């Protein structure tokens, strides 16, 4: 999909429980009689007047207004340009129509904020240009694999155009002559709303495309005073509640505010959810939209911020890596959520965004920032349940060390519809402000015409979505659910455990249906100890199958390899490819080892910090070092390293490992410290119904963690090995001791 995001998300209405506003006058400098039913309804005339008088007192609001003025003045200078649509995403006509809706939206706000009729006249003239163009348009000539729009190659972008432009139109509508108002109503906004609501295969979906569509139609309904449009937006094209905005609110978010498609699409869908909810609150406060499902839309804002590290969203599912907290959509979310809650933590996000809406909510945030009311947003260990009832998996986020410390993300969520990847029980790890254990995200160059017009590349299906491109179990070189998202959609992992303390955080989940006859359970811990420089990640993955199979466990990491701690044969002349299909065809094999059950290690350097990964399995495994990018003639894929553990011919095995951040390299000072791991060994012991992982640390300390097969159930457990025994009650327990080899 090629998405068009508004330059400024300007809508934000009063949260007072008022009915539709009375007819309001235009700004005093250009006052004229307003026709009944044409006064602004998304932001009232009185609110615009308050922003006009108070906005200059607050720097961030003033800068936002100046930003809008630069945009619109440049567009006015360039002249009216409403081209016949012909280009795919990133092409001239595509980008011009984006610039136009941004300018209409901004010009409407500037007219209200300055009283300068030049802005209203410009927005009017642009819309009159669309009134001439739009009625004669058919399906876009570049429609490909999606429902084609009229102005853009897909309907989604038409919806975004309407959400944005109707806000600007609302601000100027009462300044127009009756004839111009009727021309624009009847030749632009009504036919666009009819087109979107008359395409039920898009409009009635439970999906972010439909969210944009219903928001566009519903907001248009309020501006045109047409309750039929509003009713369709709220309840679906049949107006029976089987689809529409209310159904989407109920189905797409979990009780914790997690959005089914993941943070990247939560960010994108948040704009129409929040903006249309704001319009509903202003015009139909009796709906109680911000209270629906215990305030789930406001929870969604908080959940989205929690689903980030270093200012960037966790790139799970189809995600672009460079989207983060400064995105346009979250500016709207933060401002509107703050106006509803006065949660000072949200102000710290707004402060980092350096943006506000040109709206009453934006003014409220700007005022609070000027009064220095912001408090830090607390990034804390969080379990975000998935599914409308919170019963379909979860995203487990373990954190230590604050905002830029350590974050372990375990993706135990449901499929995420068509944008979901085949990566059950996948994990990511962040440290020192960097992505360490990585997810590829989406194979796409958004709106870059040279790369397939900015849409998803073929490699998104052949590599990015496949299981081998993630950090989780692959069986017989096949992706989860056979690579069929519709098969995977109803089959979610089962969360088993989530617990946190000052020095130990743990999450566990099981997946039973990614492969026929195969069940695998993964438990991960973020563990701190005085003998370690930084917290480490422990990983235990048990797999049980009904017959012998090939089990592959990839680890995709970011950094430059410093040391390969095992004997391997390098492929220096041939560089073979890992396999033939399901993503394997995109991996070059650079080195491989012989099978072994001994623990091995790999160390790499990233941004001045070393990372040592110690890994092993209970059955003999090979270790392979590879890189993405094979069979990629158009150079669409990033070249990224990976480590692969491979067990052949076993029905059951257990993979285990520990990832340790340590040391520092300063290239400027040419100094190195702590380059050697402070973990001497990792061992695994198995009992009747539990496992124990043991870490021997430098200095003679030992840490062991016992993990029950059913960590969500009560019971007593005992495991023996290496001359020791461990006993505990419950799902898990940490044991700290000495190895007897203390070197002090």
N, C-alpha and C positions, 0 to 999 in steps of 0.2 A: 504494500500500500504506500502511496505517496500522500503524506498528510500535510495540510496547510494549517499552521498555527497562527492565531492572531498576533499582531505586533503588540497590541495592548488589549487586555481583556477588561473592557471599561465598565461592563454592567455591574452594578451593585446597588440594590435598592435599600430603602429603610427597613429596619426590622420591626418597626412599630406595627401593631395589629390594626392597620387602617384599611379601609375599603379603597376602591379605585379612586385616585385623586380627582379633585374637581378640576375644571378647566383652569389652566394656569397661563399667566402672561409670559411673553418672551422676555429675555433680559431687558433691563430698563433702557439700555442704550439704543435698542432697536425695537422698542415696544410697538406692537400692532395687535389688532383684534385677533384672537385665536378662535378657530372654529370649534364648536362643540365636538367632543370626541377625538380631538387631535392633540391634546396636551400630553406631555411625556408621562409614561407609566412605568418605565423601568428604573428611572431616577426622576424624582419629581422636580418641578421647576423651583420649588423652595429649596430643595437640597442642592440643586445646581447653584442657586444664588448664594447659599452658605459657602459652598466650595469656592465660588468666585471671590467672596469677601475674605475668607480665612486661609485659602490655600497658599498664598504668598508668604504666610508667616512660617511655613515649615519647609525646610530646604529640600527634602526628598520629594515632596509633592511638587514643588516648583520645578525641580529638575525633570520630573516626569512630564509636566506640561511643556517645558522647553523642548524635550525630546519629540513630543507630538507636533509642536510647531515647526521644528526642522523638517520633519517628515512631510507635513502637509504643504508647507511653503515650497519645498522642492517639487512636489507633485503638481502644484498649481503652476509653477514655472514651466514644467515639462508639457503642460496642456492635457486636455481630456483625451484619453486613449482607451477605447473599449473595443478591443479587437475580436474578430471572429475566432472562436476557439479552434485550434488545430494541433497544438503541440502536446506531447506527453510531459510528464513531470520534469521540471527543470527547464523546459523550453520557454521561449519568449512569451507566448500568449498565456501559458500557465502562470508564469511569474507576474505578468502584468495584472491578471485578474486578482492575484493575491495582493499586490500592491494597492489595487483599487479598493478592496474591502477594508484593508488597513486604513487607507486614507479616508474612506467614508466614516468609519468608526471614530477615528481621531478628529476629523473635521467637525463632526457633531458635538463632540465634547468641547472642542475649542470654541465653537460658537456659543455654547452655554457659559463657558468660563471667562470669555473675553467680551462677549456682546458684539463681536465683529461679524457683520453679515457676510463678509467675504467667505468665511468658512462655510456658512450655511448655503450660500450660492454655489460654492464649488461642489459640495456633497450633492446638492440638488442636480447640478448639471451632469455629474457622473451618473446619478441614478436615472436621469432622463435618457442618457446614452444607453443604459441597460434596458430601459423601457422600449427603445427602438430595436435592440439586438435580441433580447431574450425570447419574445414570442415566436420568432422564426427558427429557433434552434431545435435541432433534433439530438439524437444520441451523439456524444462526442466521438470524433473520428478515430481517436486513439484508444478507445475503450478496450481493455485487454484483461480477460479473465475475471473481471469484476463487473458489477452493475455500472454501466457507463453513466456519467453525469451529463450535464448540458454545458456548463462552463468549463468543467475539468474532466479528466479522463475517467474518474470514478466518482460515484455519488457522494462519498464521504467529503470530498473537497467542496462540493456544492453546499453541503450542510454547514461546513465551517464558514463559507462565504456568507451564508444567510444569518448564522448566529452573530457574526461580526457586524455585517452591514445593517441589520435591523436595529442594533443598538445606536448606531449613528443616525439612522432614519428617525428613530424615536425622539432623538434630541432636536431635530430640525423640523419635524413634521408640522408643528403648529405655526411655523414661519412661512409655509408654502401657500401659494394660491390654491383655491379649491380645485382648479383644473389640473395643476401640477400634482397635487396630492392624489387625485383620482387616477391620473396617468401612471404614477409610480405604484400606487396600491394595486391597480388592476393589471399592469403589464410587467411588474417585477415581483413583488412580494407574494401576491396571491398565486400566480402560476408556479413560482418556486415552491411554495408550501404545498400546492396541489401535486406537483411532481414528486416531492419527497414522501408525502403521506399516501400518495397513490402507487407507491412501489413497496408493497407489503413484504416482499422477499428481503428488503433491507430494513424498512421502517419497523417491522414487527419482530425483528431479531432481538435476542438477548445478547448484546454485543456492543462494543464501543462505537461501531458505525451507526447503529440505531440510536445510541444515546445522543450523538451529535444531531441526527435527523429529528428526533422528537424534541430536543431542545430548540432547534431552529424553528420548527413548526409551532411549538407552544409559545415561544417568545413573539413570533409573528402574530399569533392569535391575540395575545394581549395588546400589542401595538395597534392592530387593525380592529380591535374590539370584536373579534369573531370567536365566540365560545366554542364553535364546532372544532376549530383548529386546536384550541386548548384541550378540549375533551379527547380528541384523537391522540394528542401528544401524551396525555396522562394515562390513557387506557388502551391505546392501540388503534389501528386503522378501523377496526370493527366497533370500537368504543365499548367493548364488553369486559375490559380488564384482563384479557388474555395476553396482552402485550402492553407496550408503552412504558413511560417513565417510571411509574410506581412499581411495575413488575420488575423493571431493571434494578431499581434500588433494592428490592427484596431478594433478587436472585443473584446479582453480580458481586455483592459484598458479603463477607462473613460477618458474624456478630462483632468481631474485633476490628472491622474496617479494612480487612485485606481484600483486594480485588482479584478476581479469579485469573486474569491473564498475567498477573505479576506487576511489579512496581513500574516498569517502563510504560505499560499500557494503563496502569492506574494513574500515572502522571498525565497521560493524554486524555483519558476519559474524565478525569477530575474536573476539567474546565466546564464541559456541558452539564455535568451533574451539579456542580456548585452554582453555576450561573443561572441555570434554569430553576434550581431550587430557590435561589434568591428572588427570581421573578415571581415564582409561585407565592413565596412568603409575602412579597409586597402586595400582590393582587388578590390572593386567596389565603389569607393567614389561617383561616379555619382548617386548611389542609394539615397544618402542623408538620410541614415537610421536614424541618430540621429536628423534630422530635421523633420522626418515624424510626422504628426499630431501635429505640433507645439511642437516638442521635447518631446513627451509623455514618451519615455523610460527614459529620464533624470528626468522628473516629477515623474515617478514611484519611483525612488530612494528617492526623497524628501518625497513623500507621505508615503512610507514605514517607514521612520524614524519617521514621525509625528504620525504614528499608533503604537506608543509604549509608555510605561511608565516605569520608573525605569530601562530602558535597556531591557525590555521584550515587545514583541509584544502583542497587544490586542488579547486574545485567542478566537476569534469568529470563528464559523464553526468548521470543523475538525482541531483542533489545539493542539499541545503539549505545555504545559504551560511554559517549560523552554527554549524556543527558543527566542533569542533576537538579539540585535544589533551586538553582537560579532560573529554571525553565519558566516560560510565560504562564503556563497553566497553574503552576504552584504559586505564583504571585497572587493569582485570583484566590486560590484555596486558602493561603495564609491570611490574606486581608479579610476575607469574609468570615473565616473561622475565628479570627481574633475579635472581630466585631460582635460575633455571637457569644464568645466565651471570655474575653479579656484575659486569655491565658498568656502571661508575659513570656513564656518560653517561645511562643510563636514569633514574638518580636525579634528574637535573636536571629531567626531564620530570615525575617524581613530585612533586618539590618545587613545580613550577608548578601541578600538579593539586590540591595540598593535600588529597589523598584517598588512602586506602589501602584494601585489602580487609580485612575482619575475618577474617583467615586467617593461617596460618603465613607465607605469602609477604608479606602486608601487614605483619605484625610484623617480618619481616626488613628490609623497606624502611624502616619507621618507625625501626628501630634504626640502620640505615645513615645515614638523614637526620640523626638526632640526633647521630651521630658525624661529621657534616659530610664524608661521603665523596663527595658529588656532584661531578661534573665536567661542564663544559658539553657539551651535545650538539652535535656538529659538523655543521652544515648545509653540505653540500659538493655540487659538481657531481656528478650521478648519472645513470646510464642504467639504467633499470629495464626489463629485457626483459619482453615479454608472451608469453602462451601457455605451456602446460605444458612445452614443450621450449625456451622462450625464443626461438622462431623466428617469432613472429607479431607483429611490430611492437615498439614500445618507447615508454616515457615518458621524454623527455629533459628533464632539469632542469639548467639552467645557473645558476650563482650567483656573485656577487661582493659583497664588502662585508659579509659576515657574515649573521646571522640576519635582520636587518631592512634589509639592503642591497637588492641587485637580484636578482631571480629571474625567469628566462625559462623558461617551461614549454611544451614543444612536444609536443602530443598525437599521437603517431604509433602509437597502440595499435590493437588489434583492436576489434571492435564493442562488446563488453561485454554481449552478450545483449540481453534486452528492455529493460534500463535504459540501453543505449548510445545515444548521440546520433550524428547523421549529420554528423560533423565531422572527417573525416580531415585530418591536418596542420594542425589548429587550434593556436592559441597563446594564452598568457596572459602578462601581465607584471606584476610586483610591484616596488614601490620605496617607500622611505621609510615602510615599515610599511603601505602602502595597496595595494588592488587598482587597477591603472592600466588595463591592457587586460584586459577582463573576460569572464567566461562567465556566462550567465544562470543556469545550473544548472537546477533543477526548478521548474516552475510548480505550486506546492503550498504550502498553509499547514497544516503538520503538526498533526493532531488538533484543528484549529479547526473546530468543527461548522458554523459559519456558511458556511464555504468548502467546500462539497460534502462535509461530514463529515470533512474533514482528508485526504481521499485526493487523488490527482493530479487536477488540474483539466483540463478539456478543452483549455486552452491549452498544456498540457504537450506534447500531440501537435501542435497547430496552430502553436505557436511555439517552445517551448523546445528541442525535439528537432530542429527543422528546421535545415538548413545555414545559412540566412540569419541565424539567431540566433547564429552563431559566426564566428570570424575565419579563414575559409578560403574556398576557391574554390567558387562556385556557377555551374553551367552551365545556361543556358536556363531559369533560375528554377525548376529542379528540385533536390530534395535528393539527396544521395549515395544510391546504391542504390535510387533511386525511393522513398525513405522506408520501405523494407522491411528491418527489422533481420535477418530470417532470410536474406535475400540477402547482406547485408553481413557476417554472422557469420564465414564462412570466408575472407573477403577482407581481408587485413591490409596495411597499408603495408610497404614495404621500407626499413628503416633503411640509410642509406648511409655515414654519417660521424658520429662523436662524438669530439671532441678538446678538450682544455683546456690552457691555460697561464695564467701570471699575468695577462696583459693581453688574451687572446683565448680565447673559448670558442665552439665551433661544433657545430651539429647539422644533419643533412640526412637527408631521407627522400623516397621516391617513392610515389605512389599511381596505380595503373594501371587500376583496375576500379571506381571510384566512378561513372563514366559510361562508356557504350559509346563506344569510339573516342577516348577522351580520357585522356591521361597528364599528371600534373603533379608537379613536383619542387620541394620547398621547402628552402631552406637559410637558417638563422638564426644570427646571431652576437651574443654579448655582448662588447663591445669597449671597452677602457679606453685613455685617452690623456691625457698631462699637460695638454693644452690644453682638455680637456673637464672640466667640473665633476664629472660622474658618468659611469659606463659607459653606452653607448648600445646600442640594438638595431638590427642590420642585417637586412633581410629581402629575400630574392630568391625569387620564385615564377615558375617557367617552366611554361607550359602548352602542350601540343601536342595538337591535335585533328585528326580526319580530315576535318572540314568546318567551314565558318564557323558561328560560334555567338555567343551573348551570354555574356560572362564578367563576373561580378560578384565583387568582393573586398571584403567588409565589414570594418570595424574597430569593435568595440564598446569604448567607453572610459568612464572614470569621471572626472568633473570638469566644470567650468564653462568654456565656450568663451570664450577671451580675444580671439583674432584668427583670422579666416578669410583665409588668405593667397592667395586667388584670387577672381577675379570670379565672382559667382554671382547668380542671380535668386531672391529670397526669395518664398516662397508665404505672404504675410502675411494673405491673406483667405480662400483656398480650402483650404489644407492637404490636398493630394491624398494618396492612399494609393499605396504603391509597386507593389502588384500584387494579384492575386486569390486566390492559393493558396500552399501550401508555406511559410507564414510571411510572405510578402510582404504579405498582407492586414492584417498587424498593424503595419506601419511607415508612419508619416506622413512625408512628404517636406517638409522645411522650406526647403530651398534646393538649387539645382542649377546646374552650370556647363555651358558649351559644351565639346565634345570638344577635347582638347589633349594633346600629347606632352610638354609642358613640366612640370618638377617644380613641385609646389604644396606648400602647408604649411597646417597647422591647429595652433593652440596652445590649450591649456586649462590651468586651474589646479586643483590638487587638494591640499588640506591643506598649503598654504603652499609648494608647489613647482610650477613650470611644466613643461609637457611640449609639445614641438614635434615634430610628425610631418611629415616631408617624404616625398612619395610621387610616383611617376610610373609610366609604362608605356611599352613600346616602340611600341605602337599607340595612336592617339588615344583618350583615355578621358574620360568625364564624371566629375565629382565631385558626389556628392549627400550632403547632411547630413539625417539623419532621426532619428526617435525612436520607440521601441516604445510600443504602447498603442492603436493603431487597432483598430476593430472588436472592442471589448472592453466590451460593455454591462454586465457584472457587475464591472468594475474589478478583474479578477484579475491583470493584468500590471503590473509596475513600469515606470515611464516612464524609459527610459534612452537616452542619445544614441548615435548611430552615424554613421560615415562610410562611404560606399560608392564604390568605383571601378568604373566600368562601361565595358567595351570591347565594341563591337558589330561583327558581321560579319567576324570574324577566325577563322582556324583555329588560329593560334598567336600567343602574345604573352608578354611577360615583365613582371610587376609587380615593382617594387622600391621600397624605402623605408628610412628611418631614424627611430627614435623616440629623442628626446633629453630626459632630465630636466635641468632647469637652474634656477638662481636660487632666490630665497626671497621670500615675502611674509609679513610679520608684521602681522596686523591689529591687534594690541594696540599695538605701537609705531608703527604706520602707516608702515612702511618697506618698500621694495622694492629688491631687488638682483638682478642677473643675469636680468632678465625677457626679455632678447633672447637668441635662440639663438646658440650659439658655433659653429654649422655654417653656413658661407656657401653651400654648394651640395652637391648629390649628383649624380653622373653614372654612367651605365652604358655599358659597351662590350662588344661581342660579338666573339669569335673563332670559329675553326672548331669548337672543342669545349669552350669555356669562356666564362665571363663575368667581368668585372671591375667592381666597385663602387668608386667613388672619392668620398671625402669631403674637401672643402676646408674647413679649420677656420679660425676667427678667429686672427689672428697669423701666417698664412702657412704653416701646416703642412698636410700632406696625408697621408691614410691611404687606401690601396687594398687591396682584398682580391680575390684571384683564386680562382675557384671552378670546378672542372672539371665537365663534364656527368655524368661518372661518378666522383664523388669517392672511391668505395671501391676504385678500380682504379689501378694505377701508370700512369705515362705523363708525357710532357712537353707543356707547353701554352704558347701565346703569344697574347696579345691586344694590339692596338694601338688607340689612339684619343686624341684631344685632344693630339696631338704627343708622346705617350709610348708606350712598349712595355713590357709586363710578361711575363717568362718565369719558369716554375717547373716543378718536377717534383713529382708527387704530386697529391692531391686538392684541395689549397688552399694558399694562401700569403698572408701579410700583408706589405705594403710600406709603410714610413714614409718620408716625404720632405718637401721644402719645395716650395711652389708658385712660389717666386721672387717672391712678393708680400709678403715679410716686412715688417711695419710697424715693427719696432723701431728 
